[in-house]
Amino acid sequence: MTRALTVSIDAMGGEAGPGAVVSALLKTIQRHSDVQFILHGDEAQLKPLLARQPKLKDRALVRHAPGKVSMEDKPSHVLRRGKDTSMWHTIQTLKSGDADVAISAGNTGALMAVSMFGLGIIDGISRPAIAVIFPTLKGQCIVLDVGANVTASEEQLVDFAVMGEAFAHAVFGLARPTVGILNVGAEEQKGNDGVRAAAQILRDSNLPMAFHGFVEGDDIAKGTVDVVVTDGFTGNIALKTAEGTAKLVGSYLRQALKRSLLSKLGAVIASGALQTLRRKLDPRTQNGGVFLGLNGIVVKAHGSADAVGFASAVDTAIDMARADINARISTDRSAIAAESAGAKVGEL
């Protein structure tokens, strides 16, 4: 790139407010010395916050946006009347080429609608998807879709596999990620027609992935594959179930360690191991969902993200931009289309 990589940020979107965003950028510049930021929002709030952080003086620019998208706003309302909002300005800055990635912790539905309207979808991709990173016994895996599409056809599941493979390459550095489709069983005859048809297309493809076949729910935490593909309805339930289970385990553990004097002593002795466990279960370290399939890189941080969580979302966005993820998605989707066309000619 001829200029420093630039991140366009909706500074008013999250529950924690712009203060958390500015604190997050201080963490980001410690890891990325060549990144610039454009913050969109109320300049009366943003400029005083930046003025107190001299390290950001030459790294962050404020663009005034008087409006704000609330968590209750309907996507249709934002599309009609949200052109003065920080979210809208954030995406438009990406569209204009002034930024390389966009990040918001605001309303997920509104952000997807504004992003699709402003950026459009990559040629050959039927629908965008939201991808998240899950912790596993082997490290991490990617799950998509987790909420953008309630149902998914065989074509869309194939698109999700292509996008997930590109994401794994960009973020994990894997040359040939393993990919599986979430199903009610691992046997080839299990599942509905769409799931089985998508699996057959991926088995026959020559994409830079290792297609594993079907995986079940417990395979996500096992780390059986690098990328788990499913529809947004099932994926969102899996995501929320995993988050709830992690909170449940953490609560049980805290109760157990406070139960008696002996257990409290054991907690002190095992404090190092407990800190390691806490870090692994901390959702802030892999914060946010990535909107894949758009003509631009958009990352949705959790609405409740603090500085640590928002900084993690910024790191993910930067990794994706530097890996040129959309170019890989376009190439691989074109390869699938060419293989499909060749197969049809062969049948004739």
N, C-alpha and C positions, 0 to 999 in steps of 0.2 A: 504494500500500500504506500502511496506517495505521502500520506500524512499519518500521524499517530492514530492508532485504533481509537475510535470514539464511541462511547456508550451513551445512548439517549435514555434518560431516566424520568419516569413519572414519580416526582418527589412527594406527591400528595396522596398517593394511592393506598398506602398501608395504614393499619390501625395504630402503629407506633409513631406515625407522623414523620415530618421531614428531618427531625433531629436524628432519628435512627438511620436515615439514608446518609446523611453527612458523616456520621460516625462509621458507617459501613465503608465509605469511600476512603477514609483514613486507613482502614485495614487493607483495602484493595491496593492502594499505591505502595504499600510495603512489599507486595508480591509482584506488582506490574508497574515498572517504572516508566513505561512509554504509553500509557493509556490516558485519554482525555475524557471528560464528562460534560454532558449538556443536561442540566436539571430544569425540568418544567414544573411550574407551579406559581404560587403566590410569592412574588419577589420581596414583599414586605416581611415575609417569614424566612425566606431562603437566604437573602443577602446578609442579614445579621449573623446567621449561623455560619456561613462561609467566612465572614470577616474575622471570626474568632479562630479560624483554622488556617494559619498562614501557609501550611504545606499544600493546601488546595488552591492557593491564590491563582497560580498559572495553569491549573489543571481542570478547573470546573467553571463552566459558564452558566448563567441563569437566563432562561427565557420565560418571560412572564406569561402565565396562563391563569386567568381569574377563576375559571370554573373547576369543579371537582366532581368526579363520578363517585357516587355513593355505592355501598354494597347492595343497596336495595333497588337501584336503578335498573330498569329493564333494558336489555341490549337495543331494542327497537327505539326506545326513547333517546338513548345516547347517540345512535346513528342519526336521528332527526335533529336533535337539539344540543349535541355535545361538542360542537366544533370549537368551543372556547375552553374546553377542559384540558387539564394537564395530560390525561391519557391520550386524547386525540392528538395533541401537539407532539407527544412522544413518538407516536407511530408515524406522523407526517414527517418528522425529522429523519426517521429511518428511510421513508419512501423517497425523500428528496436527495438522499445520498450524503447528507451532512453527518450521518452516523452509520456505524456498521452493525450495531445491535440495539435492541430496545428492551427495557425492563420495567415492569410494574408490579406492585403488590396489591393492585386494586381488584375490582369486580371481574371474576374470571369470564363470565359470559359476555360482558361488555367488551372486555379486552379482545376476546376472540372475534367478536363481530366487527369491531373497529379495525383489527388487524387484517381480517379477510377483505373488508371493504377497501382499506387503504393500500394493501400490498398485493392482493390477489394470491392465487394458488400456483405452485410450480406446475408447468406444463406436463401433463401426463399423470398427475396425482389427482385422485378423485375427491378426497377430503383430507383436511389437515387433522392431526392428532395431537394429544397432549401426552408427553413422555415424562416419566419420573425415574429416579434412581433409587433402588431398594438395597438395603444391606443384606448380605447373604453369608452363609457359613464359609464361602470361598472368597468373599470380598464384596462385590457389588454386581447388580444386574439392572437392566433397563426394562421397564414395563410400559407398554402403550397399547391401546389408548386408555386413559384413565378419566374420561369425562367429556370429550368433545363430541362423540357420536354414540348415541344410545344403542344403536344397532350397527352392524357392519356386514357388508356383502363380501363375497370371496375376493372381488377386485380390491376392496378397501383393506382387507386383511393382508393382501399381498403388498399393497402400498405401505401399510404399517411396518411390515417386515423389512422392506427396503429402507424406510426412514430410520427404523431402529438399528439396523445394521450400520448405517452411516453415522448415527449418533454414537454407537459403541466404538466405531473407528475414531471419531473425533475426540471423545472424552476419555475413553479407556486406552486408546492407542492400539487397538486390536486390528490386525490385518485381515483376519477371517473370523469374525465373531460367530458363536453358535447361536442359533435362533430356534425357538420352539413356539408352537401355538397352544394357548391354554385351552384345555378340553376337560371333559368329564372322565376321561380315561386315556391311557397312553396307546391303546391298541388302534390300528389304522381304521377299523370299521366304526369306531366311536364318534359321536358328535353329529351335528346337523350337516346338511348338504354343503352349505357355504364353507364351513370349517374344513371339511374333507377336500373340497375342490381347491381351496387355497393351498392346502398342504401339498396336493399333487402338483400344482403349478411351481411351488418352491422346490419340490424334489427334482423337478425336471429342469430347473434353471441353472445357469452357469454363473450366478452372481458370486461376489467375493464373500460368501457366508457359508457356514457349515449348518445345513438344515437338520435339526435333531429330530423333528417330528412333533408329536403331541407331548405336552407336559401337563401335570396336574397342579392343584393349588399349593401343595406342600413343596413342589419343586422350585417355587419362587425363592423361599428362604434357604433351601438347600444349595441354590446356585447351580442347578443342573445345566442351565444355559445362560448365555450373556444377555439375550434379548427375549422377553416374553411378549407375545402378540395376542391381543384380545380386543373385544369391542369395549366401548366406553362405559357401558352399564356394568359389565362384569369387572372391568379394570378399576372403576371407582369404588366398587364394593370391596375389592381386594385391598386397595390402598387404605380405605378408612378402617377396615378390619385390622390390618397390620399396625396402623397407628394406634388404634385402641388397645390392641394386645400389648404393644410396647409400653403404653402407659399403665396397663394393668400389672404387668410384670414388675415394672419399676415401683409401683405402689405397694405390691406384696413384699418386695424386697426391703423397702424402707420400713414397713411394719415389722417384718421379721427381725431386722437388725436393732430395733428399738424395744423388743419384747422383754428383755431381761438384761441384767448387768453383764452376764457372760456374753450375750449376743452383741452388746455394745462394745465390749472388749475385743471380740472377734472382728467387728467392723473396723476398729482402729488398726488391728494387725493386718487386715486385708485391704486397707485403704487404697493402696496402689492399684490392686486388681480391680477394685470397685470403680476407681476413676477411669480405668481403661474401658470397663463395661459401659460406664456412663457416656463416654465419648462415642462409642460404637452405636449406642442407642439414641444419641442426640440427633433429632431430625434436622436441626439447624445446619449440620455439616453437609447435607445434601438437600438444600432448600429449593423448593419451587418446581414447577412443571415447565417443560420446554414445548413451545408450539412448533411442531414439525410440519413441513409441507407448504409453508408460505414463501412468497418471494421476499424473504427477509427473515432475520433471526429475532424471535421474540421469546423472552423468558418471563414466566409468571411466578413471582415470589409469593410465598404464603402471606395471606392478609395480616397475620399476626407476627410476621418476621421482625426480629430485633436486628441490631447491627450485625451480629454474627451470621444470622440467617440470610440477610440481604447481601452481605459480602460474598457468601457462598454462591448465591444466584448470579452475582456479577462475574465471579470466577468461571462458572459454567458457560455464560454467554461469551466470554472472551475466548475460552477454549474452542467453542463452536465456530466463532468468526475466524480464528487463526487456522482452523482445519478446513475452511471453505466447505462446510458440510452440505450446502445446497447444491454445489456442483456435483458432488458424489451422488446425491439423491437423484438428480436429473440424469446422470449417466446410467445409473443402475436401473432406473425406471424405463429409460429408452431401450436398454438391453432386454428387459422383460417383454416390452411391446414388440421388439423385433423377433424374439423367440416365438411369441404367440402368433405373429403373422406368418413366420416360416412354417410353423406347425399346421396352420390352416391351409397353406399352399400345398404342403405335403399330403394332406388328406384329399385334396382335389386330384 
